Amino acid sequence: MSPLCFVYGTQHCGATRKRYDAAVSLVRILYVGGPTAVIEIGPWRLITDPTFDPPGKRYFFGWGTASRKLHGPAVEFSKLAPIDAVLLSHDHHADNLDRTGRELLPQMGAVVTTEAGARRLGAGARGLAPWGTTVLEADGRPPIEITATPSRHGPPGSGPIVGQVIGFSLKWEGQLHGSLWLSGDTVLFGGVRDVARRIRVSTAVLNLGGVTFPWLSGPLRYTLNADEAIELCREIDPRSIVPLHFEGWKHFREPRDTAIREFAASPFRDRIHWLARGATIEVEV
């Protein structure tokens, strides 16, 4: 496999790029479970928030928060490899990077994550602040520009407690309708609304679940629920919507069926694609 490199601003790696003649306008998304999906962009295979532990274990996220994993991955990692790069919204919560996912990172190519996460992970992980950009390149492949987008993983003022989280906007030559955007774990706030103002989004991959910790913070949410996601979609107006992070953990409080009903009654009923674990969809971007 060709070596991977990243480009920051005008700093290019030494790898020689070959021309890739096939414009890529179709993307395949395989839903593994929870926040984890494999995204195929032409010859590239990227993975989001790798979680591969079996179900049953209880995890502690800090500050009195905890949860139990209810579902394991629908597809074993050995059947997903090779993976060229990881889009890791944050590394410090086990429902986005569990023990097995962490152990497998060295087999997954380059890791793009938050600045704090890159410092913790080391091993060449690439840290981005919101609106920071890097380019994923390899011989014979179309370069993919990756821009970090803002996420707030909780109510106002929760940043110092919940830590840094980002989403990702992916742009490459051949897109017909706009960028592929992954929200990361976030609620609806000004930062994600900025995405609508700054990026033309074709396909939105939204982390839902309506996460709450009632014993700690009552009804305050830590991820989008369906109502917030619909409001956000009114602003970004994507052609296609693919939900993730809506099942598989006990602290995901909004059931899948509830979210499906909410979207079915919305203007986006024909744009949203609910995948079964292990299923794949192909979308035009």
C-alpha positions in Angstrom: 0.0 0.0 0.0 1.2 3.5 -0.8 2.5 5.5 2.2 0.2 8.1 3.5 1.1 11.7 4.2 -0.6 14.9 5.4 -0.2 18.4 4.1 -0.5 21.4 6.4 -0.7 24.7 4.6 2.2 24.6 2.2 4.2 21.9 4.0 4.1 18.8 1.7 5.5 15.4 2.4 8.1 13.9 0.1 5.8 11.2 -1.4 5.4 11.5 -5.2 1.8 11.9 -6.2 0.5 10.0 -9.2 -2.5 11.3 -11.1 -5.8 9.7 -10.2 -8.1 10.0 -13.2 -11.4 8.7 -11.9 -13.4 11.5 -10.3 -15.1 10.2 -7.2 -18.8 11.2 -6.7 -20.1 8.1 -5.0 -19.4 7.1 -1.4 -20.1 3.8 0.3 -20.8 3.9 4.1 -20.8 0.6 6.1 -22.4 0.9 9.5 -20.5 -1.2 12.0 -22.4 0.0 15.1 -22.6 2.9 17.5 -20.4 5.7 16.2 -18.4 3.4 14.0 -18.7 3.3 10.2 -16.3 2.6 7.3 -16.4 5.2 4.6 -15.1 4.3 1.1 -14.1 7.2 -1.1 -12.8 5.7 -4.3 -9.7 3.8 -3.2 -9.7 5.3 0.3 -11.1 3.4 3.3 -11.7 5.6 6.4 -13.2 4.6 9.7 -15.0 6.8 12.2 -14.6 6.5 16.0 -13.5 2.8 16.3 -15.4 0.7 18.8 -14.8 -3.0 18.7 -15.3 -4.2 22.3 -17.9 -7.0 22.9 -21.1 -6.0 24.7 -21.7 -6.2 28.4 -19.0 -4.1 30.0 -19.7 -1.0 32.1 -17.5 2.1 31.3 -16.8 5.1 33.3 -16.5 8.4 31.5 -15.5 10.6 34.5 -17.4 13.2 36.6 -19.9 10.6 37.7 -20.9 9.5 34.2 -21.0 5.8 33.2 -22.7 3.5 30.7 -23.0 -0.1 29.6 -22.3 -1.3 26.0 -25.3 -3.2 24.7 -24.2 -4.3 21.2 -20.8 -5.4 19.8 -19.6 -4.5 16.3 -21.6 -6.0 13.5 -18.4 -6.7 11.5 -15.1 -7.8 12.9 -12.2 -5.5 12.3 -10.3 -8.3 10.4 -13.1 -8.2 7.8 -12.8 -4.4 7.5 -9.1 -4.0 6.9 -7.2 -2.4 5.4 -8.1 1.0 6.9 -6.2 4.0 5.6 -7.1 6.6 8.2 -9.2 7.2 11.3 -11.6 10.1 11.8 -11.6 10.2 15.6 -14.0 12.8 17.0 -12.4 12.4 20.5 -10.3 9.8 22.2 -11.3 10.1 25.8 -14.7 8.5 25.9 -15.0 4.7 25.5 -18.2 4.9 23.5 -16.1 6.6 20.7 -12.8 4.8 21.2 -13.0 1.7 23.4 -10.2 -0.6 24.5 -10.2 -2.8 21.5 -10.5 0.1 19.1 -7.5 1.8 20.9 -5.4 -1.4 20.6 -6.2 -1.6 16.9 -5.3 2.0 16.1 -1.7 1.1 14.9 -3.3 -1.1 12.2 -5.6 1.7 10.9 -3.2 4.2 9.3 -3.2 7.9 10.1 -5.3 9.2 12.9 -7.0 12.6 12.7 -8.4 13.9 15.9 -8.5 16.8 18.3 -5.4 18.6 19.4 -5.6 17.3 22.9 -6.4 13.8 21.6 -3.3 13.8 19.4 -1.1 14.7 22.3 -2.5 11.9 24.4 -2.3 9.3 21.6 1.1 10.3 20.2 2.4 7.9 17.5 2.0 10.5 14.8 -1.7 11.3 15.4 -2.7 14.5 13.7 -4.5 17.1 15.9 -6.8 19.7 14.5 -8.5 22.7 16.1 -11.9 23.6 14.8 -11.6 24.9 11.2 -8.1 23.6 11.0 -7.4 21.7 7.8 -5.1 18.9 6.6 -4.9 16.9 3.4 -4.8 13.1 3.2 -2.6 12.0 0.3 -1.1 8.8 -1.1 0.3 7.8 -4.5 -2.4 7.0 -7.0 -5.2 8.3 -4.9 -7.3 11.5 -5.0 -6.3 13.9 -2.1 -8.9 14.4 0.5 -9.1 17.7 2.3 -10.2 17.2 5.9 -11.5 20.2 7.9 -12.3 20.0 11.6 -15.6 21.5 12.5 -16.8 22.6 15.9 -18.6 20.3 18.3 -19.8 20.9 21.8 -20.4 17.6 23.6 -22.8 19.0 26.2 -24.6 22.0 27.6 -23.1 25.5 27.7 -20.0 25.7 29.9 -19.4 21.9 29.8 -16.3 22.1 27.6 -13.7 21.9 30.5 -15.5 18.8 31.8 -16.3 16.9 28.6 -13.1 17.9 26.8 -12.4 18.6 23.1 -14.5 17.1 20.4 -14.6 17.8 16.6 -16.5 16.9 13.5 -15.1 16.5 10.0 -15.8 18.0 6.6 -14.3 16.0 3.7 -13.7 17.5 0.3 -12.1 16.0 -2.8 -12.2 16.4 -6.5 -15.2 15.0 -8.2 -17.9 15.9 -5.7 -21.0 17.0 -7.5 -23.1 18.5 -4.6 -20.8 19.5 -1.8 -18.8 18.1 1.1 -19.3 15.0 3.2 -19.8 16.2 6.8 -19.6 14.2 10.0 -21.0 16.0 13.0 -19.1 14.2 15.8 -20.7 14.1 19.2 -22.4 17.5 19.6 -25.5 19.3 20.6 -27.1 22.0 18.5 -25.1 25.3 19.1 -23.6 28.2 17.2 -20.5 26.2 16.2 -22.5 23.6 14.2 -24.7 26.3 12.8 -21.5 27.9 11.4 -21.1 24.7 9.3 -24.2 25.8 7.3 -22.7 29.2 6.7 -19.2 28.1 5.8 -19.6 24.7 4.1 -21.9 23.4 1.3 -22.9 20.0 2.8 -24.1 17.2 0.4 -24.2 14.3 2.9 -24.5 14.8 6.6 -23.4 11.9 8.9 -25.1 12.9 12.2 -24.3 11.4 15.7 -27.7 11.2 17.5 -28.7 9.3 20.6 -30.0 12.2 22.8 -27.4 11.3 25.4 -28.3 12.3 29.0 -27.1 11.4 32.5 -30.2 12.1 34.6 -28.6 11.4 37.9 -25.9 14.0 37.2 -27.4 16.8 35.0 -31.1 16.0 34.7 -32.5 16.5 31.1 -29.4 18.3 29.8 -28.2 16.6 26.6 -24.7 15.7 25.4 -25.5 14.7 21.8 -28.2 15.6 19.3 -31.7 14.2 19.5 -33.9 13.9 16.5 -35.6 17.3 17.1 -32.2 19.1 17.2 -31.0 17.2 14.2 -34.0 18.2 12.1 -33.5 21.8 13.1 -29.9 21.6 12.1 -30.8 20.0 8.8 -33.1 22.9 8.0 -30.0 25.0 8.1 -27.5 22.8 6.3 -30.0 21.4 3.8 -28.2 18.1 3.0 -29.1 15.9 0.1 -28.6 12.8 2.2 -28.5 12.1 6.0 -26.9 9.1 7.6 -27.4 8.7 11.3 -24.8 7.1 13.6 -24.5 6.9 17.4 -28.2 6.1 18.0 -28.0 2.6 19.5 -25.7 0.2 21.2 -25.1 2.0 24.6 -27.4 2.4 27.6 -26.8 6.2 27.8 -28.2 6.8 24.3 -31.6 7.9 25.7 -33.6 8.5 22.5 -34.6 5.1 21.0 -34.1 4.5 17.4 -37.8 4.1 16.8 -38.5 7.5 18.3 -35.9 9.2 16.1 -37.3 7.4 13.0 -40.8 8.7 13.8 -39.5 12.2 14.2 -37.7 12.2 10.9 -40.7 10.5 9.2 -42.8 13.6 10.1 -40.1 16.0 8.9 -39.3 17.5 5.5 -36.3 15.2 5.5 -38.2 11.9 5.5 -37.0 11.0 2.0 -33.4 12.1 2.6 -32.5 10.1 5.7 -31.1 6.6 5.6 -31.4 4.4 8.7 -28.9 1.5 8.4 -29.1 -1.8 10.1 -25.8 -2.8 11.8 -23.6 -4.3 9.1 -25.5 -2.7 6.2 -24.0 -0.5 3.5 -25.4 2.4 1.6 -24.0 4.2 -1.4 -24.6 8.0 -1.7 -23.8 10.6 -4.3 -21.9 13.6 -3.0 
